[in-house]
Amino acid sequence: MTGQTTTLETYEKPSIDIYEKGRLFLIGNGPSLRDTNLDLLIGEESWAMNRIHLIYDKTDWRPTRWFWADMPQRDYHRVDIGWHINSNLYPCYVRHDVLKQAAGLWPRFDKYADTEDCVPWVHCKHHSAVVWGGDKVPNEWHLTHDLQGFESEMPNPYPYLICKFGSGFSALIQMAVLEGYSPIILVGVDGNLKPTVDGVDYSHFDTAYWTDYMVTQEEADRTNLGLWHSHQMAHDYATENGITILNATPDSQFTMWESVEYDALFHSR
């Protein structure tokens, strides 16, 4: 497949009027999401990621853009990816190497999604999302059009290299900033990964979010360091460039952001 590099000026966004309003909600998957009235987001531009569908039976809201940021570690991850892409509910932005797998371009996997209308995005290969220490930890955002040659692997890739250090949520913040949204409002970003106990996941809105993955205290501590650092880098970039990012997550650990009451954001309706 021959790739075609584009720019933000020619990049086609979904045709949704809300883009003219300027604000954008980025939805994390933290436990606080269980107590968040997501129906208030209906009619708003809102992006979500990964296994957000596990909350769909509790709300009529659906995101206007969906992301997948991690290499599938379980068979049910591939099922999830295929379901979102094939549902045609919203544009799907999928890490380019994962999208190759979904399209059946990897020898080990049969095609499990119709990927033609998806947007592949290339992630920085130097900084790991979960490694803490040494040169694997960036000190600042490094936004660049250099896609490191991977633009030839999938057509029409996202025009910037995205670093997912900390977590895949970092990718959402970077794309939101690159596309000019302000204010950007964070929801469900609790920032306190906890170890699993007896197979129960206490770190996400659904205790079965990780059905068979055991998180140790050491892994949780290391991940929390990376999460904090990734948000601090985003905060530094936003502050230096006059971008407003607000945190509407109650009791969030990411105290570098200005906090705002979630329900109050909709009082003007």
Secondary structure as the mmCIF struct_conf table of DSSP 4:
data_model
#
loop_
_struct_conf.conf_type_id
_struct_conf.id
_struct_conf.beg_label_comp_id
_struct_conf.beg_label_asym_id
_struct_conf.beg_label_seq_id
_struct_conf.end_label_comp_id
_struct_conf.end_label_asym_id
_struct_conf.end_label_seq_id
TURN_TY1_P TURN_TY1_P1 LEU A 8 THR A 10
HELX_LH_PP_P HELX_LH_PP_P1 TYR A 11 PRO A 14
HELX_RH_3T_P HELX_RH_3T_P1 ASP A 17 LYS A 21
STRN STRN1 LEU A 24 ILE A 27
HELX_RH_3T_P HELX_RH_3T_P2 PRO A 31 ASP A 35
BEND BEND1 THR A 36 THR A 36
HELX_RH_3T_P HELX_RH_3T_P3 LEU A 38 LEU A 41
TURN_TY1_P TURN_TY1_P2 ILE A 42 GLY A 43
BEND BEND2 GLU A 44 GLU A 44
STRN STRN2 SER A 46 MET A 49
TURN_TY1_P TURN_TY1_P3 ASN A 50 ARG A 51
HELX_RH_3T_P HELX_RH_3T_P4 ILE A 52 LYS A 58
BEND BEND3 ASP A 60 ASP A 60
BEND BEND4 THR A 64 THR A 64
STRN STRN3 ARG A 65 TRP A 68
BEND BEND5 ASP A 70 ASP A 70
BEND BEND6 ARG A 74 ARG A 74
HELX_RH_AL_P HELX_RH_AL_P1 ASP A 75 SER A 87
TURN_TY1_P TURN_TY1_P4 ASN A 88 ASN A 88
BEND BEND7 LEU A 89 TYR A 90
STRN STRN4 CYS A 92 ARG A 95
HELX_RH_AL_P HELX_RH_AL_P2 HIS A 96 ALA A 102
TURN_TY1_P TURN_TY1_P5 ALA A 103 GLY A 104
BEND BEND8 TRP A 106 TRP A 106
TURN_TY1_P TURN_TY1_P6 PRO A 107 ARG A 108
BEND BEND9 ALA A 113 ALA A 113
TURN_TY1_P TURN_TY1_P7 GLU A 116 ASP A 117
STRN STRN5 VAL A 119 TRP A 121
HELX_LH_PP_P HELX_LH_PP_P2 VAL A 122 VAL A 122
STRN STRN6 HIS A 123 HIS A 123
HELX_LH_PP_P HELX_LH_PP_P3 CYS A 124 CYS A 124
BEND BEND10 LYS A 125 HIS A 127
BEND BEND11 ALA A 129 VAL A 130
BEND BEND12 GLY A 133 GLY A 133
HELX_RH_3T_P HELX_RH_3T_P5 GLY A 134 LYS A 136
BEND BEND13 VAL A 137 VAL A 137
BEND BEND14 ASN A 139 GLU A 140
STRN STRN7 THR A 144 THR A 144
BEND BEND15 HIS A 145 HIS A 145
TURN_TY1_P TURN_TY1_P8 GLN A 148 GLY A 149
HELX_RH_3T_P HELX_RH_3T_P6 PHE A 150 SER A 152
TURN_TY1_P TURN_TY1_P9 GLU A 153 GLU A 153
BEND BEND16 MET A 154 ASN A 156
BEND BEND17 PRO A 159 TYR A 160
STRN STRN8 LEU A 161 ILE A 162
BEND BEND18 PHE A 165 GLY A 166
TURN_TY1_P TURN_TY1_P10 GLY A 168 GLY A 168
HELX_RH_AL_P HELX_RH_AL_P3 PHE A 169 LEU A 178
TURN_TY1_P TURN_TY1_P11 GLU A 179 GLY A 180
BEND BEND19 PRO A 183 PRO A 183
STRN STRN9 ILE A 184 VAL A 187
BEND BEND20 GLY A 188 GLY A 188
STRN STRN10 VAL A 197 VAL A 197
TURN_TY1_P TURN_TY1_P12 ASP A 198 GLY A 199
STRN STRN11 VAL A 200 VAL A 200
BEND BEND21 SER A 203 ASP A 206
TURN_TY1_P TURN_TY1_P13 THR A 207 ALA A 208
BEND BEND22 TYR A 209 ASP A 212
HELX_LH_PP_P HELX_LH_PP_P4 MET A 214 THR A 216
HELX_RH_AL_P HELX_RH_AL_P4 GLN A 217 GLU A 240
TURN_TY1_P TURN_TY1_P14 ASN A 241 GLY A 242
STRN STRN12 ILE A 245 ASN A 247
TURN_TY1_P TURN_TY1_P15 PRO A 250 ASP A 251
BEND BEND23 GLN A 253 GLN A 253
TURN_TY1_P TURN_TY1_P16 THR A 255 MET A 256
BEND BEND24 TRP A 257 TRP A 257
STRN STRN13 GLU A 258 SER A 259
TURN_TY1_P TURN_TY1_P17 TYR A 262 TYR A 262
HELX_RH_3T_P HELX_RH_3T_P7 ASP A 263 PHE A 266
TURN_TY1_P TURN_TY1_P18 HIS A 267 SER A 268
#
